[in-house]
Each structure stands twice: as structure tokens, then as C-alpha cells.
Amino acid sequence: MKTRHWYWIWGAMFIVCAALGFLRQEQESPGWWYTAVSVLFFLPPAAILARSRKEGDIRSLKTLRYLAGASLGITALGLVLNFLSVRWGETAGDILHSILAVVSTPMMASGFWALSLFLWACLWVASGSPSKQAPPTRDR
């Protein structure tokens, strides 16, 4: 499958997880499949990562790194602002929570925030530029 197709699948998973994130807020116990879908959200970027590493596609690696870094950064900022919004009123909190639900899509859908943040961080670290390895040395 081409990398382009993986991006399309990832986009579709983003839309599904965003919808589930908003639906989850309406339910008391949404079920295990919300978490399963939010973990499957990371399958397309993992496939893109593996292919990019294999083919040496630096452009795709940078794209994944920037997307993962942006999601982590904006999520961290959104969480801080969301906690601070307690003093700003209910409307401000609702708006910030909705923005956070879209930006950190799989996090809100699963309910296990640490799992989603961990997977974003793994994607961010793994998409770093391939390091140059030192030549092998001989043991004497």
C-alpha cells in the first residue's frame, strides 16, 4: 500500500476518533472498543514510519515528527489552559475542552489519556532522523 493511502486512512481514523471523543462525553461507560479504536489510530502512522525508515524517506519522517510534536505541544498547552479555565467560566471551559477534543483526538476517545500521550511521544521519538552509526570496531 502506498504511503499516500496510509495518510488517507489516518485522516479517516482522525475523524472517527474525534466523533467518538465527543460521543464519549455523553456516555457514562462507553466500552472497551473506544479504547481499541483510539489505539488503532496509531496503526497508519506506524506503517508510514516503518516504510519511511525502510526507504529512507526523510520527508515523511519529518512530517510525522512535526505532526506528533504539534499534537503533544498543543495538547500540553490545551490541558494547562483547560485547568486554568475554571476561573474563566463554563463557556470558556467548554470551548477549550472542545478544541482539546479535536487536537488530541485519540486521547479524548479512549479515556486513557496517558496511553494516547505515550503513543504520540513514541511516534515523535521514533520519527527522529536516523542517526549515523559509528563504524564497527575490532576487538584486540
N, CA, C and O atoms as a GROMACS GRO file, in nm:
protein
  560
    1MET      N    1   0.084  -0.117   0.000
    1MET     CA    2   0.000   0.000   0.000
    1MET      C    3   0.090   0.124   0.000
    1MET      O    4   0.191   0.129   0.070
    2LYS      N    5   0.052   0.222  -0.078
    2LYS     CA    6   0.131   0.345  -0.087
    2LYS      C    7   0.117   0.429   0.039
    2LYS      O    8   0.018   0.420   0.111
    3THR      N    9   0.219   0.510   0.063
    3THR     CA   10   0.219   0.597   0.180
    3THR      C   11   0.100   0.692   0.178
    3THR      O   12   0.041   0.722   0.282
    4ARG      N   13   0.065   0.738   0.061
    4ARG     CA   14  -0.048   0.829   0.046
    4ARG      C   15  -0.177   0.766   0.099
    4ARG      O   16  -0.258   0.833   0.163
    5HIS      N   17  -0.195   0.637   0.074
    5HIS     CA   18  -0.315   0.567   0.122
    5HIS      C   19  -0.316   0.559   0.275
    5HIS      O   20  -0.421   0.570   0.338
    6TRP      N   21  -0.199   0.538   0.334
    6TRP     CA   22  -0.191   0.535   0.480
    6TRP      C   23  -0.230   0.670   0.540
    6TRP      O   24  -0.295   0.676   0.645
    7TYR      N   25  -0.191   0.778   0.472
    7TYR     CA   26  -0.231   0.910   0.521
    7TYR      C   27  -0.383   0.928   0.513
    7TYR      O   28  -0.443   0.987   0.603
    8TRP      N   29  -0.445   0.878   0.408
    8TRP     CA   30  -0.590   0.887   0.395
    8TRP      C   31  -0.660   0.806   0.504
    8TRP      O   32  -0.759   0.850   0.563
    9ILE      N   33  -0.608   0.686   0.531
    9ILE     CA   34  -0.665   0.602   0.637
    9ILE      C   35  -0.649   0.671   0.772
    9ILE      O   36  -0.740   0.669   0.854
   10TRP      N   37  -0.532   0.732   0.793
   10TRP     CA   38  -0.507   0.803   0.918
   10TRP      C   39  -0.603   0.921   0.934
   10TRP      O   40  -0.652   0.947   1.044
   11GLY      N   41  -0.630   0.992   0.825
   11GLY     CA   42  -0.727   1.102   0.828
   11GLY      C   43  -0.867   1.053   0.862
   11GLY      O   44  -0.939   1.117   0.939
   12ALA      N   45  -0.905   0.940   0.805
   12ALA     CA   46  -1.036   0.883   0.836
   12ALA      C   47  -1.043   0.840   0.982
   12ALA      O   48  -1.145   0.860   1.048
   13MET      N   49  -0.935   0.783   1.032
   13MET     CA   50  -0.930   0.743   1.174
   13MET      C   51  -0.938   0.866   1.265
   13MET      O   52  -0.996   0.861   1.373
   14PHE      N   53  -0.879   0.976   1.220
   14PHE     CA   54  -0.885   1.100   1.296
   14PHE      C   55  -1.030   1.146   1.310
   14PHE      O   56  -1.074   1.183   1.419
   15ILE      N   57  -1.104   1.142   1.201
   15ILE     CA   58  -1.245   1.184   1.204
   15ILE      C   59  -1.326   1.092   1.294
   15ILE      O   60  -1.409   1.139   1.372
   16VAL      N   61  -1.304   0.961   1.283
   16VAL     CA   62  -1.377   0.864   1.366
   16VAL      C   63  -1.346   0.887   1.514
   16VAL      O   64  -1.436   0.889   1.598
   17CYS      N   65  -1.217   0.903   1.546
   17CYS     CA   66  -1.178   0.923   1.687
   17CYS      C   67  -1.230   1.057   1.741
   17CYS      O   68  -1.268   1.066   1.858
   18ALA      N   69  -1.232   1.159   1.657
   18ALA     CA   70  -1.287   1.288   1.702
   18ALA      C   71  -1.435   1.274   1.734
   18ALA      O   72  -1.482   1.326   1.835
   19ALA      N   73  -1.508   1.206   1.648
   19ALA     CA   74  -1.651   1.184   1.674
   19ALA      C   75  -1.671   1.102   1.801
   19ALA      O   76  -1.759   1.132   1.882
   20LEU      N   77  -1.590   0.999   1.819
   20LEU     CA   78  -1.601   0.917   1.939
   20LEU      C   79  -1.564   0.998   2.064
   20LEU      O   80  -1.621   0.974   2.171
   21GLY      N   81  -1.472   1.091   2.052
   21GLY     CA   82  -1.436   1.175   2.164
   21GLY      C   83  -1.552   1.261   2.211
   21GLY      O   84  -1.572   1.280   2.331
   22PHE      N   85  -1.628   1.312   2.116
   22PHE     CA   86  -1.746   1.391   2.153
   22PHE      C   87  -1.859   1.303   2.203
   22PHE      O   88  -1.932   1.342   2.294
   23LEU      N   89  -1.875   1.184   2.144
   23LEU     CA   90  -1.979   1.092   2.190
   23LEU      C   91  -1.948   1.037   2.329
   23LEU      O   92  -2.038   1.014   2.409
   24ARG      N   93  -1.821   1.017   2.356
   24ARG     CA   94  -1.780   0.962   2.485
   24ARG      C   95  -1.822   1.053   2.600
   24ARG      O   96  -1.854   1.006   2.709
   25GLN      N   97  -1.823   1.182   2.574
   25GLN     CA   98  -1.861   1.278   2.678
   25GLN      C   99  -2.006   1.261   2.719
   25GLN      O  100  -2.044   1.296   2.830
   26GLU      N  101  -2.087   1.207   2.630
   26GLU     CA  102  -2.230   1.191   2.656
   26GLU      C  103  -2.262   1.062   2.730
   26GLU      O  104  -2.372   1.047   2.784
   27GLN      N  105  -2.167   0.967   2.734
   27GLN     CA  106  -2.193   0.836   2.792
   27GLN      C  107  -2.117   0.820   2.923
   27GLN      O  108  -2.010   0.877   2.942
   28GLU      N  109  -2.176   0.741   3.012
   28GLU     CA  110  -2.110   0.717   3.140
   28GLU      C  111  -1.999   0.614   3.127
   28GLU      O  112  -1.888   0.638   3.174
   29SER      N  113  -2.025   0.501   3.065
   29SER     CA  114  -1.921   0.400   3.042
   29SER      C  115  -1.931   0.355   2.896
   29SER      O  116  -2.011   0.268   2.862
   30PRO      N  117  -1.848   0.414   2.809
   30PRO     CA  118  -1.862   0.390   2.666
   30PRO      C  119  -1.821   0.252   2.619
   30PRO      O  120  -1.866   0.210   2.513
   31GLY      N  121  -1.738   0.180   2.691
   31GLY     CA  122  -1.698   0.046   2.648
   31GLY      C  123  -1.554   0.040   2.602
   31GLY      O  124  -1.488   0.142   2.579
   32TRP      N  125  -1.507  -0.082   2.589
   32TRP     CA  126  -1.367  -0.107   2.556
   32TRP      C  127  -1.333  -0.072   2.412
   32TRP      O  128  -1.217  -0.041   2.383
   33TRP      N  129  -1.429  -0.075   2.324
   33TRP     CA  130  -1.397  -0.055   2.183
   33TRP      C  131  -1.356   0.089   2.153
   33TRP      O  132  -1.289   0.113   2.053
   34TYR      N  133  -1.395   0.185   2.236
   34TYR     CA  134  -1.346   0.322   2.220
   34TYR      C  135  -1.194   0.324   2.234
   34TYR      O  136  -1.123   0.389   2.157
   35THR      N  137  -1.145   0.252   2.336
   35THR     CA  138  -1.001   0.245   2.357
   35THR      C  139  -0.934   0.171   2.241
   35THR      O  140  -0.826   0.211   2.196
   36ALA      N  141  -0.996   0.064   2.194
   36ALA     CA  142  -0.938  -0.012   2.082
   36ALA      C  143  -0.927   0.074   1.957
   36ALA      O  144  -0.824   0.071   1.889
   37VAL      N  145  -1.029   0.151   1.927
   37VAL     CA  146  -1.026   0.238   1.809
   37VAL      C  147  -0.919   0.346   1.825
   37VAL      O  148  -0.850   0.379   1.729
   38SER      N  149  -0.906   0.399   1.945
   38SER     CA  150  -0.806   0.505   1.965
   38SER      C  151  -0.664   0.450   1.959
   38SER      O  152  -0.573   0.523   1.922
   39VAL      N  153  -0.644   0.324   1.994
   39VAL     CA  154  -0.511   0.264   1.978
   39VAL      C  155  -0.486   0.232   1.830
   39VAL      O  156  -0.375   0.250   1.780
   40LEU      N  157  -0.589   0.186   1.761
   40LEU     CA  158  -0.576   0.160   1.616
   40LEU      C  159  -0.548   0.288   1.537
   40LEU      O  160  -0.498   0.282   1.425
   41PHE      N  161  -0.580   0.403   1.596
   41PHE     CA  162  -0.549   0.531   1.534
   41PHE      C  163  -0.400   0.542   1.502
   41PHE      O  164  -0.361   0.609   1.407
   42PHE      N  165  -0.317   0.477   1.581
   42PHE     CA  166  -0.173   0.487   1.563
   42PHE      C  167  -0.115   0.382   1.468
   42PHE      O  168   0.006   0.381   1.445
   43LEU      N  169  -0.198   0.296   1.413
   43LEU     CA  170  -0.151   0.196   1.318
   43LEU      C  171  -0.106   0.258   1.186
   43LEU      O  172   0.003   0.225   1.139
   44PRO      N  173  -0.184   0.347   1.122
   44PRO     CA  174  -0.136   0.408   0.998
   44PRO      C  175  -0.005   0.486   1.013
   44PRO      O  176   0.083   0.470   0.928
   45PRO      N  177   0.012   0.569   1.118
   45PRO     CA  178   0.142   0.636   1.128
   45PRO      C  179   0.257   0.539   1.154
   45PRO      O  180   0.370   0.565   1.114
   46ALA      N  181   0.228   0.428   1.222
   46ALA     CA  182   0.333   0.328   1.243
   46ALA      C  183   0.373   0.265   1.110
   46ALA      O  184   0.491   0.238   1.087
   47ALA      N  185   0.275   0.241   1.023
   47ALA     CA  186   0.305   0.186   0.890
   47ALA      C  187   0.383   0.287   0.807
   47ALA      O  188   0.477   0.251   0.736
   48ILE      N  189   0.344   0.414   0.816
   48ILE     CA  190   0.417   0.520   0.744
   48ILE      C  191   0.559   0.529   0.796
   48ILE      O  192   0.654   0.544   0.718
   49LEU      N  193   0.575   0.521   0.927
   49LEU     CA  194   0.706   0.527   0.989
   49LEU      C  195   0.795   0.412   0.943
   49LEU      O  196   0.911   0.432   0.907
   50ALA      N  197   0.740   0.291   0.945
   50ALA     CA  198   0.818   0.174   0.903
   50ALA      C  199   0.860   0.185   0.757
   50ALA      O  200   0.974   0.157   0.723
   51ARG      N  201   0.768   0.226   0.672
   51ARG     CA  202   0.801   0.240   0.530
   51ARG      C  203   0.903   0.350   0.508
   51ARG      O  204   0.995   0.334   0.428
   52SER      N  205   0.887   0.461   0.578
   52SER     CA  206   0.979   0.574   0.561
   52SER      C  207   1.119   0.537   0.608
   52SER      O  208   1.218   0.576   0.545
   53ARG      N  209   1.129   0.463   0.717
   53ARG     CA  210   1.259   0.418   0.766
   53ARG      C  211   1.324   0.323   0.665
   53ARG      O  212   1.443   0.332   0.638
   54LYS      N  213   1.243   0.232   0.611
   54LYS     CA  214   1.295   0.132   0.517
   54LYS      C  215   1.344   0.198   0.389
   54LYS      O  216   1.449   0.162   0.336
   55GLU      N  217   1.267   0.295   0.339
   55GLU     CA  218   1.301   0.359   0.212
   55GLU      C  219   1.391   0.481   0.229
   55GLU      O  220   1.439   0.537   0.130
   56GLY      N  221   1.414   0.523   0.353
   56GLY     CA  222   1.496   0.642   0.378
   56GLY      C  223   1.426   0.771   0.339
   56GLY      O  224   1.491   0.867   0.297
   57ASP      N  225   1.294   0.773   0.353
   57ASP     CA  226   1.213   0.890   0.316
   57ASP      C  227   1.215   0.992   0.430
   57ASP      O  228   1.130   0.986   0.520
   58ILE      N  229   1.309   1.082   0.426
   58ILE     CA  230   1.327   1.182   0.531
   58ILE      C  231   1.206   1.277   0.537
   58ILE      O  232   1.168   1.321   0.646
   59ARG      N  233   1.147   1.307   0.424
   59ARG     CA  234   1.033   1.399   0.420
   59ARG      C  235   0.915   1.345   0.501
   59ARG      O  236   0.853   1.419   0.578
   60SER      N  237   0.883   1.218   0.485
   60SER     CA  238   0.774   1.158   0.561
   60SER      C  239   0.808   1.149   0.709
   60SER      O  240   0.721   1.169   0.794
   61LEU      N  241   0.933   1.121   0.739
   61LEU     CA  242   0.975   1.117   0.880
   61LEU      C  243   0.959   1.254   0.944
   61LEU      O  244   0.914   1.265   1.058
   62LYS      N  245   0.996   1.359   0.871
   62LYS     CA  246   0.980   1.494   0.925
   62LYS      C  247   0.833   1.530   0.942
   62LYS      O  248   0.795   1.594   1.040
   63THR      N  249   0.750   1.489   0.847
   63THR     CA  250   0.606   1.515   0.857
   63THR      C  251   0.549   1.448   0.982
   63THR      O  252   0.475   1.510   1.058
   64LEU      N  253   0.584   1.321   1.003
   64LEU     CA  254   0.536   1.250   1.122
   64LEU      C  255   0.588   1.317   1.249
   64LEU      O  256   0.514   1.330   1.347
   65ARG      N  257   0.713   1.357   1.248
   65ARG     CA  258   0.772   1.420   1.366
   65ARG      C  259   0.702   1.552   1.398
   65ARG      O  260   0.671   1.580   1.513
   66TYR      N  261   0.678   1.633   1.296
   66TYR     CA  262   0.611   1.762   1.318
   66TYR      C  263   0.467   1.743   1.365
   66TYR      O  264   0.421   1.815   1.454
   67LEU      N  265   0.395   1.646   1.308
   67LEU     CA  266   0.257   1.621   1.350
   67LEU      C  267   0.251   1.571   1.494
   67LEU      O  268   0.168   1.616   1.573
   68ALA      N  269   0.340   1.478   1.528
   68ALA     CA  270   0.341   1.425   1.664
   68ALA      C  271   0.384   1.533   1.764
   68ALA      O  272   0.324   1.546   1.871
   69GLY      N  273   0.485   1.610   1.728
   69GLY     CA  274   0.529   1.717   1.817
   69GLY      C  275   0.423   1.824   1.836
   69GLY      O  276   0.403   1.874   1.946
   70ALA      N  277   0.356   1.859   1.726
   70ALA     CA  278   0.248   1.958   1.736
   70ALA      C  279   0.134   1.907   1.823
   70ALA      O  280   0.080   1.981   1.905
   71SER      N  281   0.098   1.781   1.805
   71SER     CA  282  -0.010   1.725   1.887
   71SER      C  283   0.029   1.725   2.035
   71SER      O  284  -0.052   1.761   2.120
   72LEU      N  285   0.152   1.684   2.065
   72LEU     CA  286   0.196   1.682   2.204
   72LEU      C  287   0.201   1.824   2.263
   72LEU      O  288   0.155   1.846   2.375
   73GLY      N  289   0.256   1.917   2.189
   73GLY     CA  290   0.268   2.054   2.238
   73GLY      C  291   0.134   2.122   2.258
   73GLY      O  292   0.110   2.185   2.361
   74ILE      N  293   0.048   2.110   2.158
   74ILE     CA  294  -0.083   2.174   2.168
   74ILE      C  295  -0.169   2.106   2.274
   74ILE      O  296  -0.248   2.172   2.342
   75THR      N  297  -0.153   1.974   2.290
   75THR     CA  298  -0.226   1.904   2.396
   75THR      C  299  -0.181   1.951   2.533
   75THR      O  300  -0.264   1.975   2.620
   76ALA      N  301  -0.051   1.965   2.552
   76ALA     CA  302   0.000   2.014   2.681
   76ALA      C  303  -0.052   2.154   2.710
   76ALA      O  304  -0.096   2.183   2.821
   77LEU      N  305  -0.047   2.241   2.610
   77LEU     CA  306  -0.099   2.376   2.626
   77LEU      C  307  -0.250   2.375   2.654
   77LEU      O  308  -0.299   2.448   2.739
   78GLY      N  309  -0.322   2.290   2.580
   78GLY     CA  310  -0.466   2.279   2.598
   78GLY      C  311  -0.504   2.228   2.736
   78GLY      O  312  -0.601   2.275   2.795
   79LEU      N  313  -0.428   2.132   2.787
   79LEU     CA  314  -0.457   2.082   2.922
   79LEU      C  315  -0.435   2.189   3.027
   79LEU      O  316  -0.516   2.205   3.119
   80VAL      N  317  -0.325   2.264   3.014
   80VAL     CA  318  -0.299   2.372   3.110
   80VAL      C  319  -0.408   2.478   3.103
   80VAL      O  320  -0.461   2.520   3.205
   81LEU      N  321  -0.443   2.520   2.981
   81LEU     CA  322  -0.548   2.621   2.965
   81LEU      C  323  -0.683   2.570   3.015
   81LEU      O  324  -0.762   2.645   3.072
   82ASN      N  325  -0.708   2.440   2.993
   82ASN     CA  326  -0.834   2.384   3.039
   82ASN      C  327  -0.843   2.384   3.191
   82ASN      O  328  -0.949   2.411   3.246
   83PHE      N  329  -0.733   2.356   3.258
   83PHE     CA  330  -0.733   2.362   3.405
   83PHE      C  331  -0.747   2.506   3.453
   83PHE      O  332  -0.814   2.532   3.553
   84LEU      N  333  -0.684   2.599   3.383
   84LEU     CA  334  -0.694   2.739   3.422
   84LEU      C  335  -0.832   2.798   3.394
   84LEU      O  336  -0.870   2.898   3.455
   85SER      N  337  -0.906   2.737   3.303
   85SER     CA  338  -1.035   2.792   3.264
   85SER      C  339  -1.141   2.779   3.374
   85SER      O  340  -1.252   2.827   3.357
   86VAL      N  341  -1.107   2.715   3.483
   86VAL     CA  342  -1.202   2.704   3.595
   86VAL      C  343  -1.244   2.843   3.640
   86VAL      O  344  -1.358   2.864   3.680
   87ARG      N  345  -1.153   2.937   3.633
   87ARG     CA  346  -1.183   3.074   3.677
   87ARG      C  347  -1.244   3.159   3.566
   87ARG      O  348  -1.292   3.270   3.592
   88TRP      N  349  -1.243   3.110   3.444
   88TRP     CA  350  -1.290   3.190   3.330
   88TRP      C  351  -1.437   3.171   3.298
   88TRP      O  352  -1.493   3.247   3.219
   89GLY      N  353  -1.499   3.073   3.355
   89GLY     CA  354  -1.639   3.048   3.328
   89GLY      C  355  -1.661   2.919   3.252
   89GLY      O  356  -1.569   2.860   3.196
   90GLU      N  357  -1.786   2.877   3.253
   90GLU     CA  358  -1.821   2.748   3.193
   90GLU      C  359  -1.807   2.749   3.040
   90GLU      O  360  -1.762   2.650   2.982
   91THR      N  361  -1.843   2.858   2.977
   91THR     CA  362  -1.835   2.865   2.830
   91THR      C  363  -1.692   2.854   2.783
   91THR      O  364  -1.664   2.781   2.687
   92ALA      N  365  -1.600   2.924   2.848
   92ALA     CA  366  -1.459   2.916   2.811
   92ALA      C  367  -1.406   2.774   2.829
   92ALA      O  368  -1.330   2.725   2.746
   93GLY      N  369  -1.447   2.709   2.939
   93GLY     CA  370  -1.406   2.571   2.962
   93GLY      C  371  -1.458   2.476   2.857
   93GLY      O  372  -1.387   2.387   2.812
   94ASP      N  373  -1.584   2.496   2.817
   94ASP     CA  374  -1.643   2.411   2.713
   94ASP      C  375  -1.574   2.430   2.578
   94ASP      O  376  -1.550   2.333   2.506
   95ILE      N  377  -1.542   2.554   2.545
   95ILE     CA  378  -1.473   2.582   2.418
   95ILE      C  379  -1.334   2.520   2.419
   95ILE      O  380  -1.295   2.454   2.322
   96LEU      N  381  -1.260   2.540   2.527
   96LEU     CA  382  -1.126   2.481   2.535
   96LEU      C  383  -1.130   2.329   2.535
   96LEU      O  384  -1.044   2.265   2.476
   97HIS      N  385  -1.229   2.272   2.601
   97HIS     CA  386  -1.243   2.126   2.603
   97HIS      C  387  -1.274   2.073   2.463
   97HIS      O  388  -1.222   1.968   2.424
   98SER      N  389  -1.357   2.144   2.388
   98SER     CA  390  -1.388   2.102   2.250
   98SER      C  391  -1.265   2.111   2.161
   98SER      O  392  -1.241   2.022   2.079
   99ILE      N  393  -1.186   2.217   2.177
   99ILE     CA  394  -1.062   2.230   2.100
   99ILE      C  395  -0.967   2.116   2.136
   99ILE      O  396  -0.905   2.056   2.048
  100LEU      N  397  -0.957   2.086   2.264
  100LEU     CA  398  -0.872   1.977   2.309
  100LEU      C  399  -0.920   1.843   2.255
  100LEU      O  400  -0.839   1.756   2.222
  101ALA      N  401  -1.051   1.826   2.245
  101ALA     CA  402  -1.106   1.701   2.191
  101ALA      C  403  -1.068   1.680   2.045
  101ALA      O  404  -1.051   1.566   2.002
  102VAL      N  405  -1.055   1.787   1.970
  102VAL     CA  406  -1.017   1.775   1.829
  102VAL      C  407  -0.866   1.759   1.814
  102VAL      O  408  -0.819   1.674   1.739
  103VAL      N  409  -0.791   1.841   1.887
  103VAL     CA  410  -0.645   1.838   1.874
  103VAL      C  411  -0.588   1.706   1.925
  103VAL      O  412  -0.500   1.648   1.862
  104SER      N  413  -0.638   1.658   2.037
  104SER     CA  414  -0.589   1.532   2.094
  104SER      C  415  -0.693   1.424   2.077
  104SER      O  416  -0.737   1.361   2.173
  105THR      N  417  -0.730   1.404   1.955
  105THR     CA  418  -0.841   1.315   1.921
  105THR      C  419  -0.837   1.178   1.989
  105THR      O  420  -0.933   1.145   2.058
  106PRO      N  421  -0.734   1.098   1.973
  106PRO     CA  422  -0.743   0.965   2.035
  106PRO      C  423  -0.743   0.970   2.187
  106PRO      O  424  -0.793   0.878   2.252
  107MET      N  425  -0.688   1.076   2.244
  107MET     CA  426  -0.683   1.088   2.390
  107MET      C  427  -0.823   1.099   2.447
  107MET      O  428  -0.856   1.033   2.546
  108MET      N  429  -0.905   1.182   2.387
  108MET     CA  430  -1.041   1.203   2.437
  108MET      C  431  -1.130   1.083   2.409
  108MET      O  432  -1.222   1.054   2.486
  109ALA      N  433  -1.104   1.013   2.301
  109ALA     CA  434  -1.188   0.898   2.267
  109ALA      C  435  -1.162   0.780   2.360
  109ALA      O  436  -1.256   0.710   2.399
  110SER      N  437  -1.036   0.757   2.395
  110SER     CA  438  -1.005   0.638   2.474
  110SER      C  439  -1.039   0.654   2.621
  110SER      O  440  -1.083   0.559   2.686
  111GLY      N  441  -1.019   0.772   2.674
  111GLY     CA  442  -1.039   0.791   2.817
  111GLY      C  443  -0.913   0.764   2.896
  111GLY      O  444  -0.904   0.803   3.013
  112PHE      N  445  -0.815   0.697   2.836
  112PHE     CA  446  -0.685   0.673   2.899
  112PHE      C  447  -0.587   0.773   2.840
  112PHE      O  448  -0.518   0.744   2.743
  113TRP      N  449  -0.582   0.888   2.899
  113TRP     CA  450  -0.505   0.998   2.844
  113TRP      C  451  -0.357   0.965   2.834
  113TRP      O  452  -0.292   0.999   2.735
  114ALA      N  453  -0.304   0.899   2.934
  114ALA     CA  454  -0.160   0.870   2.936
  114ALA      C  455  -0.122   0.776   2.821
  114ALA      O  456  -0.013   0.789   2.765
  115LEU      N  457  -0.210   0.684   2.785
  115LEU     CA  458  -0.180   0.591   2.676
  115LEU      C  459  -0.166   0.665   2.544
  115LEU      O  460  -0.071   0.641   2.469
  116SER      N  461  -0.258   0.753   2.516
  116SER     CA  462  -0.252   0.830   2.392
  116SER      C  463  -0.129   0.920   2.388
  116SER      O  464  -0.060   0.928   2.286
  117LEU      N  465  -0.102   0.989   2.498
  117LEU     CA  466   0.016   1.076   2.502
  117LEU      C  467   0.144   0.995   2.487
  117LEU      O  468   0.238   1.040   2.423
  118PHE      N  469   0.147   0.876   2.546
  118PHE     CA  470   0.263   0.789   2.533
  118PHE      C  471   0.284   0.747   2.387
  118PHE      O  472   0.396   0.748   2.338
  119LEU      N  473   0.176   0.710   2.319
  119LEU     CA  474   0.188   0.668   2.179
  119LEU      C  475   0.228   0.783   2.089
  119LEU      O  476   0.306   0.764   1.995
  120TRP      N  477   0.177   0.905   2.115
  120TRP     CA  478   0.221   1.022   2.039
  120TRP      C  479   0.371   1.046   2.064
  120TRP      O  480   0.446   1.076   1.970
  121ALA      N  481   0.414   1.033   2.189
  121ALA     CA  482   0.556   1.054   2.221
  121ALA      C  483   0.643   0.947   2.154
  121ALA      O  484   0.751   0.978   2.105
  122CYS      N  485   0.596   0.823   2.153
  122CYS     CA  486   0.671   0.716   2.083
  122CYS      C  487   0.684   0.748   1.935
  122CYS      O  488   0.791   0.731   1.877
  123LEU      N  489   0.577   0.794   1.874
  123LEU     CA  490   0.580   0.831   1.733
  123LEU      C  491   0.675   0.947   1.710
  123LEU      O  492   0.749   0.948   1.611
  124TRP      N  493   0.675   1.044   1.800
  124TRP     CA  494   0.763   1.160   1.788
  124TRP      C  495   0.910   1.118   1.797
  124TRP      O  496   0.992   1.162   1.717
  125VAL      N  497   0.942   1.035   1.894
  125VAL     CA  498   1.081   0.992   1.912
  125VAL      C  499   1.124   0.901   1.798
  125VAL      O  500   1.235   0.915   1.745
  126ALA      N  501   1.038   0.809   1.758
  126ALA     CA  502   1.075   0.713   1.653
  126ALA      C  503   1.090   0.779   1.517
  126ALA      O  504   1.159   0.726   1.430
  127SER      N  505   1.025   0.892   1.498
  127SER     CA  506   1.034   0.959   1.368
  127SER      C  507   1.152   1.053   1.358
  127SER      O  508   1.167   1.124   1.258
  128GLY      N  509   1.236   1.054   1.460
  128GLY     CA  510   1.357   1.136   1.454
  128GLY      C  511   1.447   1.091   1.341
  128GLY      O  512   1.437   0.977   1.295
  129SER      N  513   1.533   1.178   1.298
  129SER     CA  514   1.624   1.145   1.188
  129SER      C  515   1.709   1.024   1.224
  129SER      O  516   1.753   1.010   1.338
  130PRO      N  517   1.731   0.939   1.127
  130PRO     CA  518   1.816   0.823   1.154
  130PRO      C  519   1.956   0.869   1.195
  130PRO      O  520   2.016   0.953   1.129
  131SER      N  521   2.004   0.814   1.303
  131SER     CA  522   2.136   0.854   1.349
  131SER      C  523   2.244   0.783   1.269
  131SER      O  524   2.225   0.671   1.221
  132LYS      N  525   2.355   0.850   1.255
  132LYS     CA  526   2.467   0.789   1.185
  132LYS      C  527   2.540   0.700   1.284
  132LYS      O  528   2.580   0.742   1.392
  133GLN      N  529   2.555   0.577   1.244
  133GLN     CA  530   2.620   0.482   1.333
  133GLN      C  531   2.771   0.487   1.314
  133GLN      O  532   2.822   0.509   1.204
  134ALA      N  533   2.839   0.467   1.422
  134ALA     CA  534   2.985   0.463   1.415
  134ALA      C  535   3.028   0.333   1.348
  134ALA      O  536   2.960   0.231   1.362
  135PRO      N  537   3.138   0.336   1.276
  135PRO     CA  538   3.181   0.212   1.210
  135PRO      C  539   3.218   0.108   1.317
  135PRO      O  540   3.263   0.142   1.426
  136PRO      N  541   3.199  -0.017   1.283
  136PRO     CA  542   3.231  -0.122   1.381
  136PRO      C  543   3.380  -0.122   1.417
  136PRO      O  544   3.465  -0.097   1.331
  137THR      N  545   3.410  -0.149   1.540
  137THR     CA  546   3.549  -0.154   1.584
  137THR      C  547   3.591  -0.298   1.605
  137THR      O  548   3.509  -0.386   1.630
  138ARG      N  549   3.720  -0.321   1.594
  138ARG     CA  550   3.773  -0.455   1.613
  138ARG      C  551   3.817  -0.471   1.758
  138ARG      O  552   3.879  -0.382   1.816
  139ASP      N  553   3.785  -0.584   1.814
  139ASP     CA  554   3.834  -0.616   1.948
  139ASP      C  555   3.975  -0.670   1.937
  139ASP      O  556   4.004  -0.754   1.851
  140ARG      N  557   4.063  -0.624   2.021
  140ARG     CA  558   4.200  -0.674   2.017
  140ARG      C  559   4.231  -0.757   2.136
  140ARG      O  560   4.342  -0.807   2.149
   0.00000   0.00000   0.00000
